[in-house]
Amino acid sequence: QGENDISAIKGQEYAKRALCIAGAGGHHVLFVGVPGGGITMLAQALVGILPPLSADEVIEVTQIYSAAGLLPNASYIAHRPFRSPHHSASGPAVVGGGPYPRPGEISLAHRGVLFLDELPEFHRDILESLRQPLEAGMMAIARSKSNCVFPARFSLVAAMNPCPCGYYGDDRKECVCGAHEVIRYQKKVSGPILDRIDMQITVPRVDLHELKERGNAG
């Protein structure tokens, strides 16, 4: 599952509050921050605060995993999926496809969480393919041999650095990127995709000294 208990994550209170709002309202979230902010842990924690799958949802998710050939020995999927494809993954792996279309990561995240780390590093066509599932909750795949429509209603948690080096705006480490590089990097994610992400949150660096003081005070 890759699930984290949100109550065990220290610090980042603003980001955790955003996750609770996103989980309650079915919103998509983009976290922007420097490396080491704990964004992956935050994304994994979202699965734990979502309600359990209903009986109908269990059937939906199980059917998708069966179509993908990923059904475990338990014969059904009882928990909300957490899918985290790498940015180097191919289009068919993320979107779905093949000569005989099979579900990709987008559909395997149905009723769960799709976590896209380093969002600007994904291929542009993969990012643009997110428009349909983010709007309609489904992924249509057209191939010469067959056309398929797979369910794809998920909670998107995306993460990106503010610039190529990752330290633009950081108060501890100087950014080495030029202004043009920062703008070009941020524009890798198109406006239509950003428009479909309801919550865009800046995640600051975690202050380890402050966390230790809190732990000692507790």
N, C-alpha and C positions, 0 to 999 in steps of 0.2 A: 504493500500500500504506500509506503514512503510517507506515512502520516506523522505529524508532530502535534503534540499537545500545545495549544496556543497559550495556556496558562503557564507553561514551563519556559516560555521565551521571555527573557528579561530585557527590559528596555523597549525601544521602538513602540511606545504606547500609541502614538498617533497612527502608525501603520497598522497596528493590531485593531484599533478602533475602526479604521477604514475597511479592514477585512470583515469585521463583524457586520458592518453596514452592507458591504457587498454580498455577503452570504445571505443576509435577511432579505435583501431587495433584488437579488439575482443580477447584480451589476458586474461589469467587467472592470479589471483594475490594471493600471500600468504603474509600476514602481520605477522611479528614476533615482539612481544613487551611485555613489562611489563603491568600488569593490570592498567587500568585507562588511556590508551592512546587514547581512542575514536575510536577504530577500528570498533565497531558496527555502529556508526554514519557514518563512512567513507563508509562502505559497503552499507548502505542504500542510501547514496548519489549517488552511481553509477547508480541506476535506473533513477534518475532525469536527468542525462546527456546523457543517451542513446536516440536515435531518437525514435519518436512515432512508434507504431506498424503499419505495412502496412495492407491493407485490407486482404491479404492472411494470414498474421501472426495472425491477429485477429481470423480468422476462425480456424487456427491450434490450438491456445491456447484454444479457446472456446471448441473445440472438446475434448481436453484432460481433461478439467475441467468437461465437461459433462460426459465423461467416468468414472471419479472419483466420480461422484455424488456431485460435489461442485459448480455447475453452479448457480450463484446468480439470484435474481429475474429480474435483468436487461437483462437476457437471452444471454448476450455475455460478453467476457472479453475485455475491451478496453485499458487496461494499461499493461505494462510489469510486469510480476509477480516478487515478491521478496519472496523467501522461505528460512526459517531459522530453519531447524529441530534441535532439541536438541540432544546432543551426546548420550543420553540414548535411543533414538528412535530405534525401532526394524528394522531389515533388510527389511521386506516387506513394512514398513512405508516409508523408505527412498528410497529403490530401486524399490519397486513395487512388486506385487505378490498376493498371496491368491489362494484359490481353482480355482476361475475364475479371472485371472490376472487383476489387476487394476493399474493405474499409481501411482507411489510413488512420493516423494518430488523431486527426480531427474527430472522426467518428468513434474511435475507441475511447475518447474522453466523454462521450455522450452521458449525460446525467452526473458528470463528475467535474474534474478540474483539468484544464489544459494549461500547462505552464511553459511559456516560451521565454527562455533566458537569452540574453543578448539579442533582443528582438531585431535591431537593425542588421544583424549579420545573416539573417535568413534571406534566401533568394527572394527577389522582388515579386516574382510570380506566385510564390507560396504565400507571401503576406497578402497579396491582392485576392487570393482565393479565399481568404478568411471573411471577405465581405458577405458572401452568401450565408454561411452558417451563423455568423453574428447577427444577421438580420432575420433569417427565416428558420434557423434551427435545423437545417438539413444541408446535405452536400450532394449535388447532382454530378455524376460522372458519366461522360459520353465517350464511348469507344466504338470502333468499327464493328465489333462483334456484338456488343450489347450496351444498353444504357441502364444505369442504376441510380437510385436515390437512397442514400443512407442517412439515418438520423444523426444530428450533430448539434444537440442542445447542451452546451457546456458552460461552465464559468471560466472565462479566460483570465489568467494572471500572467502578465507580461513584465519583463524587466529589461532595463537598458541602462548603460552608463550615459552620463551627460555629454561625453565626447570620446574620441578614439582612445585616448590614454586612460580615461576614466576619472580624472581628477579635476575637471572644470568646476570651479566654485568651491572646491574643498579648502578648508582653512588650515590644513596641516601639510599637504603636499601640493607643490606647484604644478599646474597644468602646463604641458609642453606643446599643446596644440595651438595652431593659429586660428584666428577667427573664422576664416574660410573653411578650415577643416571641421570645426565644430558645427557650423551651419550645414555643411554637406553631409556630415554624419547623422545629424538629427533629421534631415530631410529624407533619409533612406526609408523612414516610415511615413507613408503618404497621409495626407490630410483626411481622406475618406476612411482610412483605418482608424486614425486617432479619433475621429468623430463618433465611431462606434464603441469606443472605450469610455465608459461613463466617468470613471474616477482615475485621475492621474496624480500620483502622490510622490513627493520628493522624500526619499529615505536618507537621513543623515548618517554619518559614520557613528558606529557604536563607541561610546566612551567607556573603555574597560575599567578605568579608575573609578568612575562614577558607579558602575555596576558592582564593583567590589565593595564600595562604601555602602550601597544599598543592602548588599548581602550581609555585611557585618551589622548594619542597623537592624535587619530583620532577625 
